[in-house]
Amino acid sequence: MMIFRRLAALLPLLFLMLPWVWADEDETRRLLDNAGRTMDRQASPDWQPAAPAGDLSITIDGQAYRLAKTLADLEPALYVAINTRQWDKARQLATQYRLLAGHKPHLALLVEGLAARQEGNYPAAVGKLEQAHQADSDDMRVQMELARVYAEDNQDQEARRLFERALSNSLPPETRQLLHQYADGVDRRSRWQGSMAVGLGYNDNINLANGYDRCSLTFAGYCLMRTKLPDPIASSFMNYDLVLSRRIPLIGHHNLLIRPVSYGTLFREQDEKSTLLTDYRDNTSILYLGYQFASARHSANFTPYIENYNRDGRTSYQASGVQGDWGYFLTPRFKVGLQGGSKEYRYRGQDSRYFADFSQHTLGATATFFSDQYTSLYAGVDFFRKKYAVSVDSSREHVLRAGIFHQFESSGIFANVLLQYRRFENDAYNFFYGVQREDRQQVLIATLGATRLTVYGAYPELRFRYTENRSNTIFHGFRQNELSLQLRKNF
């Protein structure tokens, strides 16, 4: 009888542990994805495919002018073409200009470099502009354009060096102000960036319970044994999150990346009936430290990390792992990415008596479409493999994600809606459950924010989360609704 009592006391904790791990992984992913989308919108490229060239002409104020193949016509026309962004004409004019005796090589290279930049071919743009700078190192236009392309291509040290050199010259006030803006933009990349938020909310099922209550053994119309699982506990709460990122330029496209993440929840209500877990407050803290490659169209991170999960005022588990991700802009509006990682969970203290250590391996792919600067559609798929010492605990998971973000330009209000579907399967039949466990989980997260209603730089953000987990066991099914209002500050 004592054994059954101990087992009954452990059931709520053992059966609900996995959904907490899911929630932990999902919240980390949500925070990092939101930060990444913010940076993508701020640094959205503006290149365009090359257009077919026509006759030898230039358009000024809507009027087309035919050009003669002379230095007197082509040289000023080249500046007009790049200043008015007539890139289809710029290449054509530069080709003809090169054929003329007495042409300036750095001018033709400048035009070719800027045209390559506009097409999104940054390696060619950098190469051409570096050649132009070598051909005439004193040309201010070449210096400024090369510095700008370095900055757009995430070669921060090289960009900063050229901006400082340009600023050391005598310049018109407007030009000096513009260069300072570019230089400050480069400097901001090496500063701490991120967001922090704190708020209040309400959750109708903090213990992820379903209140299952059935008679499991009857005799002569009488119930001799009942199976009763915990009822859902509703509670108000305070929650917070902090996501920081800093990159330290090394050389060229190579950087050192530091990224701390911390988030948690403090619930008002406790589970007085439980002898093992009375306080559901928790905190997750992660420190990523590794390598980053960044260019105009490519980004890649390889970051080992450590993680600490605190629950009920004590460390539940610690984890270490490595995360890799890669992103690429196929076009200015379409970005694709891959993610993968490996992680080792090690339980600590009291929880180490009830939970087994395990490893997790992940692989995922994402795609984002920027329909304009205010709207983006995103989707992804993730695969999780959890390996325990015994196959009955090991599992496979498949997750599908899709969402839409939109910011209303006039009001500063934004909305973000994320839908997620998760399929979970254990590797083997579980004799205690009487089945090989399978779960199907659906999650809806809707966020509404008003970036212009600020208090000391922080704006309100309302978030609703609905989770429904359907399982073929009686222990793992649950529904949960959560509503929170936070003040968030981006920096």
C-alpha positions in Angstrom: 0.0 0.0 0.0 2.9 2.4 0.8 4.3 1.8 -2.7 1.0 2.7 -4.3 0.8 5.9 -2.2 4.3 6.9 -3.2 3.5 6.2 -6.9 0.3 8.2 -6.7 2.2 11.1 -5.3 4.7 10.9 -8.1 2.3 10.6 -10.9 1.4 14.3 -11.3 5.1 15.3 -11.4 6.3 12.5 -13.7 3.5 12.7 -16.3 3.6 16.5 -16.6 7.4 16.9 -16.9 7.6 16.5 -20.6 5.1 19.3 -21.5 7.2 21.6 -19.3 10.2 20.7 -21.4 8.2 21.4 -24.5 7.1 24.8 -23.2 10.7 25.6 -22.3 12.0 24.8 -25.8 9.1 26.6 -27.5 9.5 29.8 -25.4 13.3 29.9 -26.1 12.5 29.5 -29.8 9.8 32.2 -29.8 12.0 34.8 -28.1 15.0 34.2 -30.4 12.7 34.1 -33.5 11.1 37.4 -32.6 14.5 39.0 -32.0 15.7 37.6 -35.4 12.7 38.9 -37.3 13.2 42.4 -35.8 16.8 42.4 -37.0 15.8 41.1 -40.4 13.2 43.9 -40.9 15.7 46.5 -39.8 18.4 45.2 -42.2 16.2 44.2 -45.1 18.2 44.4 -48.4 17.0 46.4 -51.3 18.8 45.0 -54.3 17.0 44.3 -57.6 17.6 42.0 -60.5 19.4 43.5 -63.5 17.0 44.8 -66.2 17.8 44.5 -69.9 19.6 47.5 -71.4 18.2 49.5 -74.2 19.7 52.2 -76.4 22.5 54.5 -75.3 20.5 57.1 -73.5 19.9 58.6 -70.0 16.6 59.7 -68.4 16.5 63.0 -66.5 13.2 64.2 -64.9 11.3 61.8 -67.2 12.9 63.0 -70.4 15.2 60.6 -72.3 18.4 62.0 -73.8 20.4 60.2 -76.5 24.2 60.1 -75.8 27.2 60.2 -78.0 30.1 57.9 -77.4 32.3 60.6 -76.0 33.9 61.4 -72.7 32.0 64.7 -72.6 28.6 62.8 -72.8 29.3 59.5 -71.0 31.2 60.8 -67.9 28.4 63.0 -66.5 25.8 60.5 -67.6 27.5 57.8 -65.4 27.1 60.0 -62.4 23.5 60.8 -63.3 22.8 57.0 -63.8 24.1 56.1 -60.3 22.6 59.1 -58.6 19.1 58.4 -60.0 19.5 54.6 -59.7 19.2 53.8 -63.4 21.1 50.6 -62.9 20.1 49.1 -66.2 21.7 52.0 -68.0 24.7 52.3 -65.7 26.3 49.0 -66.8 25.7 49.8 -70.5 27.2 53.2 -70.2 30.2 51.9 -68.2 30.9 49.3 -70.9 31.0 52.0 -73.6 33.0 54.4 -71.4 35.8 51.9 -70.9 36.3 51.8 -74.7 37.2 55.5 -74.8 40.7 56.8 -74.7 41.4 58.9 -71.6 38.6 57.4 -69.5 39.0 57.2 -65.7 39.3 53.5 -64.7 38.1 54.1 -61.1 34.8 55.7 -62.4 33.9 52.7 -64.5 34.8 50.4 -61.6 32.7 52.5 -59.3 29.7 52.2 -61.6 30.1 48.4 -62.0 30.5 47.9 -58.2 27.4 49.9 -57.4 25.4 48.1 -60.1 26.6 44.7 -58.6 25.5 45.9 -55.2 22.0 46.7 -56.5 21.7 43.2 -57.9 22.7 41.7 -54.5 26.1 40.4 -55.7 28.1 41.8 -52.8 31.3 39.8 -53.4 31.5 41.4 -56.9 30.5 44.8 -55.5 33.2 44.7 -52.9 35.8 43.5 -55.4 35.0 46.2 -58.0 34.9 49.0 -55.4 38.2 47.9 -53.9 39.8 48.0 -57.4 38.3 51.5 -57.8 39.8 52.6 -54.5 43.2 51.2 -55.5 43.0 53.1 -58.8 42.2 56.4 -57.1 42.5 56.3 -53.3 41.7 60.0 -53.0 38.3 59.9 -54.7 35.8 60.7 -51.9 32.8 59.1 -53.7 34.7 55.8 -54.1 35.7 55.9 -50.4 32.2 56.6 -49.2 30.6 54.0 -51.4 33.2 51.3 -50.5 32.6 52.1 -46.8 28.9 51.8 -47.2 29.1 48.5 -49.1 31.5 47.1 -46.4 28.9 48.1 -43.8 26.0 46.5 -45.7 28.2 43.4 -46.2 28.8 43.2 -42.4 32.5 43.9 -42.7 32.4 46.3 -39.7 36.1 46.9 -39.1 36.8 47.7 -42.7 33.8 50.0 -42.9 34.7 51.9 -39.8 38.3 52.4 -41.0 37.1 54.0 -44.3 34.4 56.1 -42.6 37.0 57.5 -40.2 39.3 58.3 -43.1 36.5 60.0 -45.1 35.5 62.1 -42.0 39.1 63.3 -41.6 38.7 65.3 -44.8 37.0 68.7 -45.3 33.4 67.9 -46.2 30.1 69.7 -46.6 27.9 69.6 -43.4 25.3 67.4 -45.1 27.8 64.8 -46.2 29.6 64.8 -42.8 26.2 64.2 -41.1 25.4 61.3 -43.5 28.8 59.7 -42.9 28.3 60.0 -39.1 25.0 58.2 -39.4 26.6 55.3 -41.3 29.4 55.1 -38.9 27.1 55.1 -35.9 25.1 52.3 -37.5 28.2 50.2 -37.8 29.1 51.0 -34.2 25.6 49.9 -33.0 26.2 46.4 -34.2 29.0 45.8 -31.7 26.9 47.2 -28.8 24.4 45.2 -26.7 21.1 44.8 -28.5 17.9 43.0 -27.5 14.7 43.4 -25.6 13.4 43.1 -22.1 9.8 42.8 -20.8 7.9 42.4 -17.5 4.2 42.0 -17.0 1.2 40.4 -15.4 -1.2 37.7 -16.5 -3.6 34.8 -15.8 -3.2 31.1 -16.6 -6.1 28.7 -16.1 -4.0 25.5 -15.9 -0.5 26.1 -14.4 -0.1 22.4 -13.6 -1.1 21.1 -17.0 -3.7 18.9 -15.5 -7.0 17.4 -16.9 -8.9 16.4 -13.7 -9.5 12.9 -15.0 -11.8 11.0 -12.7 -13.1 7.5 -13.5 -14.0 4.3 -11.7 -11.4 1.8 -12.7 -12.8 -1.3 -10.8 -16.4 -2.1 -10.1 -18.1 -5.0 -8.3 -21.9 -5.6 -8.0 -22.5 -2.0 -9.1 -20.1 -0.5 -6.6 -16.9 1.3 -7.4 -14.1 -0.3 -5.6 -11.2 1.8 -7.1 -11.2 5.2 -8.7 -8.5 6.8 -10.9 -8.3 10.4 -10.0 -5.8 12.8 -11.5 -5.2 16.4 -10.3 -7.6 19.2 -11.3 -6.3 22.2 -13.2 -5.0 25.0 -10.9 -5.7 28.6 -12.1 -3.5 31.4 -11.1 -2.5 35.0 -11.8 1.2 35.5 -12.4 4.1 37.9 -13.1 6.3 37.0 -16.0 9.5 38.5 -17.5 12.0 37.9 -20.3 15.4 39.2 -21.4 17.1 38.6 -24.7 20.5 40.2 -25.4 22.9 39.9 -28.2 26.3 41.3 -28.9 28.8 40.6 -31.7 32.4 41.5 -31.5 34.0 42.0 -35.0 37.1 40.0 -35.6 38.0 40.4 -39.3 36.0 40.6 -42.5 32.7 38.7 -42.1 33.8 36.9 -38.9 32.6 37.8 -35.4 32.4 36.5 -31.9 28.7 36.2 -30.8 27.5 36.5 -27.2 23.8 35.9 -26.5 22.3 35.6 -23.0 18.6 34.7 -22.6 16.5 34.6 -19.5 12.8 34.3 -18.9 10.5 33.0 -16.1 7.1 33.1 -14.4 6.1 33.7 -10.8 2.6 32.3 -10.0 0.5 33.5 -7.1 -1.2 30.1 -6.4 0.5 27.0 -5.2 -0.4 23.3 -5.2 -1.1 22.6 -1.5 -2.1 19.0 -2.2 1.3 18.0 -3.7 4.1 16.7 -1.6 6.7 17.1 -4.3 6.0 20.3 -6.3 4.0 23.0 -4.5 5.3 26.1 -6.3 5.2 26.2 -10.1 7.4 29.3 -10.5 10.2 28.8 -12.9 13.2 30.4 -14.6 15.2 29.4 -17.7 18.6 31.0 -18.2 20.8 30.3 -21.3 24.2 31.7 -22.3 25.3 31.3 -26.0 28.9 32.0 -26.8 30.4 31.2 -30.2 31.2 32.1 -33.8 29.1 34.2 -36.2 29.6 34.7 -40.0 27.6 37.6 -41.4 27.4 39.1 -44.9 24.8 41.0 -46.8 22.9 37.8 -47.8 24.4 35.1 -45.6 24.4 34.6 -41.9 25.7 31.6 -39.9 26.1 31.0 -36.2 27.8 28.2 -34.4 27.3 28.6 -30.6 27.9 26.3 -27.8 25.7 27.1 -24.8 24.9 26.3 -21.2 21.4 26.3 -19.7 19.9 26.2 -16.2 16.3 25.5 -15.4 15.1 26.5 -12.0 11.7 25.4 -10.6 10.1 25.6 -7.2 13.1 27.6 -6.0 15.7 25.1 -6.9 17.7 23.9 -10.0 15.7 21.1 -11.7 18.2 20.5 -14.6 21.2 21.9 -16.2 22.0 21.4 -19.9 24.8 22.0 -22.3 24.8 21.8 -26.0 25.7 23.4 -29.3 23.4 25.2 -31.8 24.0 25.9 -35.4 21.9 28.0 -37.8 22.3 29.4 -41.3 20.2 32.0 -43.2 20.2 33.2 -46.7 18.3 35.9 -48.6 17.3 34.3 -51.9 15.8 37.6 -52.9 15.2 40.8 -51.0 11.8 39.5 -49.9 12.5 35.8 -49.4 14.8 34.3 -46.8 15.4 30.6 -46.0 17.2 29.0 -43.1 18.4 25.8 -41.5 18.9 25.0 -37.8 20.4 22.1 -36.0 21.7 21.2 -32.6 22.5 18.7 -29.8 21.8 19.0 -26.1 22.5 17.0 -23.0 20.0 17.3 -20.0 21.3 16.5 -16.5 18.9 16.6 -13.6 20.0 18.0 -10.3 19.1 17.6 -6.6 15.7 16.2 -5.8 14.6 15.9 -9.4 17.5 13.6 -10.2 15.8 10.9 -8.1 12.7 11.0 -10.3 13.9 11.9 -13.8 16.5 10.3 -16.0 19.2 12.3 -17.9 18.7 12.3 -21.7 20.1 13.8 -24.9 18.2 15.7 -27.6 19.1 16.3 -31.2 17.3 18.8 -33.4 17.0 19.7 -37.1 14.8 22.4 -38.6 14.1 24.5 -41.7 12.5 27.9 -41.9 11.3 30.3 -44.7 10.2 33.9 -44.4 8.5 36.1 -47.0 8.6 39.8 -46.6 5.6 41.0 -48.7 6.6 44.6 -47.8 8.5 46.4 -45.0 5.5 46.0 -42.7 4.3 42.4 -43.3 6.1 39.1 -43.2 4.9 35.5 -43.5 6.9 32.7 -42.0 6.8 28.9 -41.7 9.1 26.1 -40.5 9.4 22.5 -39.6 11.4 21.0 -36.8 12.4 17.5 -35.9 13.4 16.4 -32.3 15.0 13.2 -31.2 15.2 12.5 -27.5 17.3 9.5 -26.4 17.1 7.9 -23.0 18.8 4.9 -21.6 15.6 2.8 -22.2 13.6 2.9 -25.5 10.3 3.2 -23.8 11.2 6.8 -22.7 12.9 7.8 -26.0 10.8 9.7 -28.5 10.5 11.4 -31.8 8.7 14.8 -32.4 7.7 16.7 -35.5 6.7 20.3 -35.3 5.1 22.5 -38.0 5.0 26.3 -37.5 3.4 29.1 -39.5 2.7 32.7 -38.7 2.2 36.2 -39.9 3.5 39.5 -38.7 2.1 42.9 -39.6 2.8 46.4 -38.4 0.3 49.2 -39.1 2.4 52.1 -40.3 0.2 55.0 -39.2 -0.6 53.8 -35.7 2.5 51.9 -34.7 0.4 48.9 -33.7 1.6 45.4 -34.7 0.1 42.0 -34.6 1.8 38.6 -34.7 0.0 35.3 -34.9 1.8 31.9 -34.7 0.2 28.5 -35.2 2.1 25.4 -34.1 1.3 21.7 -34.5 3.4 19.0 -32.7 3.3 15.3 -33.1 5.0 13.2 -30.4 5.6 9.4 -30.3 7.5 7.2 -27.8 9.8 4.6 -29.3 8.2 1.6 -27.6 5.1 0.2 -25.9 4.7 1.3 -22.3 3.2 -1.4 -20.1 2.2 1.1 -17.4 0.2 3.2 -19.9 -1.0 0.1 -21.8 -0.1 1.8 -25.1 2.8 3.2 -27.0 2.3 6.9 -26.2 1.3 9.3 -28.9 0.5 13.0 -28.5 -0.9 15.6 -30.8 -0.5 19.2 -29.6 -1.8 22.4 -31.1 -0.7 25.9 -30.0 -1.9 29.3 -30.9 0.0 32.5 -29.9 -1.4 35.9 -30.7 0.5 39.1 -29.8 -0.7 42.7 -30.1 1.6 45.6 -29.4 1.6 49.4 -29.7 5.1 50.7 -30.2 4.0 54.4 -30.0 2.4 54.1 -26.6 5.6 54.3 -24.7 6.4 54.7 -21.0 10.1 55.5 -20.6 10.7 53.8 -23.9 8.7 50.7 -23.1 5.5 49.8 -25.0 2.5 47.6 -24.1 2.3 44.1 -25.5 -0.7 41.8 -25.1 -0.3 38.1 -25.6 -2.7 35.2 -25.7 -1.6 31.6 -25.8 -3.9 28.6 -26.2 -2.5 25.0 -25.9 -4.4 21.8 -26.4 -2.6 18.5 -26.0 -4.4 15.3 -27.0 -2.9 12.0 -25.9 -3.8 8.3 -26.2 -3.0 8.0 -22.4 -5.2 9.4 -19.7 -2.3 11.2 -18.1 -1.0 13.7 -20.7 -4.0 15.3 -22.3 -4.7 18.9 -21.2 -5.9 22.4 -22.3 -4.5 25.7 -21.2 -5.3 29.3 -21.8 -2.9 32.1 -20.8 -3.3 35.9 -21.2 -0.6 38.4 -20.3 0.1 42.1 -20.6 3.7 43.2 -20.6 5.7 46.3 -21.0 8.5 45.7 -23.5 11.6 47.8 -24.3 13.8 47.2 -27.3 17.3 48.5 -27.5 
